[in-house]
Amino acid sequence: MICAIDHVCTSLLGYKRSDLIGLNLASIIDTNSTPVSLQEVFSRVREGGSENRRLDFIKEDGTTAHTQVRFESSIYPTASLWAWR
């Protein structure tokens, strides 16, 4: 679940911030061009630290945005919330 996002990401992807907060991150990842297991990423982040990944996101207009995402544990250690920037 996306719990924080900055204005650069919203501008890049073309979504309003309010449309992205609370959204399942997997729902906007282009899985055809980005073979990534989010469960694997989240498991590593839960163990501590952070992780950087290259991901292709589906923009609001349907095109793809090639990005690098930093995954970090949220301020809610028992929740499955993740911030990306």
Secondary structure in CASP SS format (residue, H / E / C, confidence):
PFRMAT SS
TARGET T0000
AUTHOR 0000-0000-0000
METHOD secondary structure of the structure
MODEL  1
M C 1.00
I E 1.00
C E 1.00
A E 1.00
I C 1.00
D C 1.00
H H 1.00
V H 1.00
C H 1.00
T H 1.00
S H 1.00
L H 1.00
L H 1.00
G C 1.00
Y C 1.00
K C 1.00
R H 1.00
S H 1.00
D H 1.00
L H 1.00
I C 1.00
G C 1.00
L C 1.00
N C 1.00
L H 1.00
A H 1.00
S H 1.00
I H 1.00
I E 1.00
D C 1.00
T C 1.00
N C 1.00
S C 1.00
T C 1.00
P C 1.00
V C 1.00
S C 1.00
L H 1.00
Q H 1.00
E H 1.00
V H 1.00
F H 1.00
S H 1.00
R H 1.00
V H 1.00
R H 1.00
E C 1.00
G C 1.00
G C 1.00
S E 1.00
E E 1.00
N E 1.00
R E 1.00
R E 1.00
L E 1.00
D E 1.00
F E 1.00
I E 1.00
K C 1.00
E C 1.00
D C 1.00
G C 1.00
T C 1.00
T E 1.00
A E 1.00
H E 1.00
T E 1.00
Q E 1.00
V E 1.00
R E 1.00
F E 1.00
E E 1.00
S E 1.00
S C 1.00
I C 1.00
Y C 1.00
P C 1.00
T C 1.00
A C 1.00
S C 1.00
L C 1.00
W E 1.00
A E 1.00
W C 1.00
R C 1.00
END
